[in-house]
Amino acid sequence: MVKENLTNVRATIPEGVTLVAVSKFHPVEALQEAYDAGQRIFGESRENEFKVKVAALPNDIEWHFIGHLQTNKVKYIAPYVSLIQSIDSERLLDEVERQAVRFESERMARFGNTCIDVLLQLHVAQEETKSGFTPDEVLSLLESVNVSERWPHVRLRGVMGMASFVDDADQWRREFRQIKACHQALLDGPLNKQGISSEQFNILSFGMSDDYKVAIEEGSNMVRIGTSIFGHREY
């Protein structure tokens, strides 16, 4: 079933859009089936589950951490993670920098470099429970710091966000447009001043199982899809 679902989802995703298979709460066997069908990028959100799956599955998987990340948990994922999508505070960026330095040798062996790639999580949805910077907050932060000096082992790659959990495509569009506009404002403003171009800061990660087709129409180039591939979560 996973292979069939994955094939169906891929058929709806245009060239140039990266598919992250959201595998959190699903067993290793389900991930292996997706891997055997050609999927190589998986998204996890709990550090304990993340470590188990890294150990159990092939080494060429690209692991993304997509859930809320506590600072005291960064050390558990730092040696293995390809991309942290959920950077939602200055304090978390500081900790990722510290752990990137701590695990330099492990990351060099695994990835050939010591930097940890991250996305800045934006909060544009109506739900207060969602994490992330507001667009004003992230613009203010990057205006106030020199990225390469403050976080030399962290590489800003783009932005991530989620639309409100509503059945309203027009609202999804409005919120996705806010994410895209903030991405452009960062490129035009503080990042441009610091020499960080669109060649590096080029990921717009928004869109999930229910809304990813709208997200792609609104400029997303990375979608995070779980239920449509793996079915409902197994807690």
C-alpha positions in Angstrom: 0.0 0.0 0.0 2.8 2.4 0.8 4.4 1.9 -2.6 1.1 2.5 -4.4 0.4 5.6 -2.3 3.8 7.0 -2.9 3.5 6.4 -6.6 0.2 8.3 -6.7 1.5 11.2 -4.7 4.6 11.5 -6.9 2.4 11.7 -10.0 0.9 14.9 -8.6 4.2 16.7 -7.7 5.9 18.6 -10.5 9.6 18.6 -11.3 11.5 20.9 -9.0 9.4 20.2 -5.9 11.0 18.0 -3.3 8.9 15.4 -1.5 9.6 14.8 2.2 7.8 11.6 3.3 6.6 12.4 6.8 7.3 9.1 8.6 6.9 10.1 12.2 4.9 7.6 14.3 5.1 5.0 11.5 7.1 1.8 11.9 10.5 1.1 10.3 8.8 -1.5 8.0 6.7 1.2 6.4 9.7 3.4 5.8 11.6 0.5 4.3 8.8 0.0 1.9 8.9 3.6 0.8 12.7 3.4 0.6 12.4 0.3 -1.6 10.1 2.3 -3.9 12.8 5.0 -4.3 12.0 7.5 -1.5 15.1 8.9 0.1 14.0 11.9 2.2 12.1 11.3 5.4 10.7 13.7 8.1 10.7 12.9 11.8 9.7 14.9 14.8 10.8 13.0 17.9 14.4 12.6 18.7 14.0 9.1 20.3 12.2 7.7 17.3 14.6 9.5 15.0 17.6 7.8 16.5 16.0 4.3 16.2 15.1 4.8 12.6 18.5 6.2 11.7 20.2 3.1 13.1 17.7 0.7 11.5 17.6 2.1 7.9 20.0 2.6 5.1 22.7 5.3 5.4 21.8 7.1 2.2 18.6 8.4 3.7 18.3 12.1 4.0 16.7 12.8 7.4 14.8 16.0 8.1 13.7 17.0 11.6 10.3 18.7 11.2 8.8 18.9 14.7 9.2 21.3 17.6 12.8 20.9 18.8 13.8 21.5 22.4 17.3 22.9 22.9 18.3 20.0 25.1 17.4 17.5 22.4 19.5 19.0 19.6 22.5 16.8 20.6 20.6 13.6 19.9 20.0 14.5 16.2 23.0 16.7 15.4 25.2 13.9 14.1 22.6 12.5 11.6 20.2 15.3 10.5 20.4 16.6 7.0 18.0 19.5 7.5 16.3 20.9 10.6 13.1 22.5 9.3 11.7 23.8 12.6 14.1 26.5 13.8 11.7 28.8 15.8 14.0 30.8 18.1 17.4 32.6 18.4 18.2 30.3 21.4 17.7 27.2 19.3 20.0 28.5 16.6 22.6 29.1 19.2 22.3 25.5 20.4 22.4 24.1 16.9 25.7 26.0 16.4 27.1 24.5 19.6 26.1 20.9 18.7 27.4 21.3 15.1 30.8 22.1 16.6 30.6 19.3 19.1 29.8 16.7 16.4 32.2 18.1 13.7 34.0 14.8 13.1 30.8 12.8 12.9 29.2 15.2 10.5 32.3 15.4 8.3 32.4 11.6 8.1 28.7 11.4 7.2 28.1 14.5 5.1 31.6 15.8 4.1 31.0 19.1 5.9 30.4 20.3 9.4 27.5 22.7 8.8 23.9 21.9 9.8 21.3 23.1 7.3 18.2 24.7 8.8 14.9 26.3 7.8 13.4 29.2 9.7 9.9 28.3 10.8 7.3 31.0 10.3 4.0 31.2 12.2 1.3 32.5 9.9 -1.6 30.2 10.9 -4.5 31.1 13.1 -3.7 28.4 15.7 -1.7 29.7 18.6 -0.3 26.2 19.3 1.9 26.3 16.2 5.5 27.4 16.8 7.6 29.8 14.8 8.7 33.3 14.2 6.3 35.9 13.0 7.5 37.5 9.8 8.4 40.7 11.7 10.3 38.7 14.3 12.5 36.9 11.9 13.2 40.0 9.9 14.2 41.8 13.1 16.4 39.0 14.2 18.4 38.8 11.0 18.7 42.6 10.9 20.3 42.5 14.3 22.9 39.7 13.9 25.7 38.7 11.5 24.7 35.2 10.6 28.2 33.9 9.5 29.8 35.3 12.7 27.1 34.2 15.2 26.4 30.8 13.6 29.3 29.8 11.4 28.4 26.1 11.5 24.7 26.7 10.7 23.6 27.3 7.1 20.3 29.1 6.6 18.5 27.4 3.6 15.1 28.9 3.6 11.7 29.0 5.4 9.1 26.5 6.6 5.5 27.1 7.6 2.0 25.6 8.0 -1.4 26.9 7.0 -4.3 26.9 9.4 -6.0 23.6 10.0 -9.2 24.7 8.2 -11.1 23.5 5.1 -10.6 26.7 3.3 -8.3 26.9 0.2 -8.5 30.6 0.1 -7.2 31.0 3.6 -4.4 28.5 2.8 -3.4 30.6 -0.2 -3.3 33.8 1.9 -1.1 32.2 4.5 1.2 30.5 2.0 1.6 33.9 0.3 2.7 35.3 3.6 5.4 32.7 3.9 6.6 33.3 0.4 6.6 37.1 0.9 8.7 36.8 4.1 11.2 34.6 2.3 11.6 37.2 -0.4 11.8 40.0 2.2 14.6 38.2 3.9 16.5 37.8 0.7 15.9 41.4 -0.4 16.8 42.8 3.1 19.0 41.4 5.8 20.3 38.4 3.9 21.3 40.4 0.9 23.2 42.8 3.1 25.1 39.8 4.5 25.9 38.2 1.2 23.5 35.3 1.5 21.8 34.8 -1.9 18.9 32.8 -3.3 21.3 30.1 -4.4 21.7 29.2 -0.7 18.4 30.5 0.8 16.2 28.7 -1.7 13.9 26.4 0.1 10.2 27.2 0.7 8.8 24.2 2.7 5.0 24.4 3.0 2.2 22.1 2.1 1.0 18.8 3.6 -1.3 16.0 2.6 -4.5 18.1 2.6 -3.1 21.3 1.1 0.1 20.6 -0.8 -1.4 21.1 -4.3 -2.4 24.6 -3.3 1.0 25.1 -1.7 2.8 24.2 -4.9 0.6 26.6 -6.9 1.6 29.3 -4.4 5.4 28.7 -4.8 6.3 25.9 -2.4 9.3 23.8 -3.6 9.3 21.3 -0.7 6.2 19.5 0.6 5.9 17.4 3.7 3.4 14.5 3.1 2.6 11.8 5.6 -0.9 10.6 5.7 -1.3 10.3 1.9 1.7 8.0 1.8 1.7 6.1 5.1 -2.0 6.3 6.1 -3.0 7.6 9.5 -0.4 7.7 12.3 0.4 4.8 14.5 0.9 6.3 18.0 
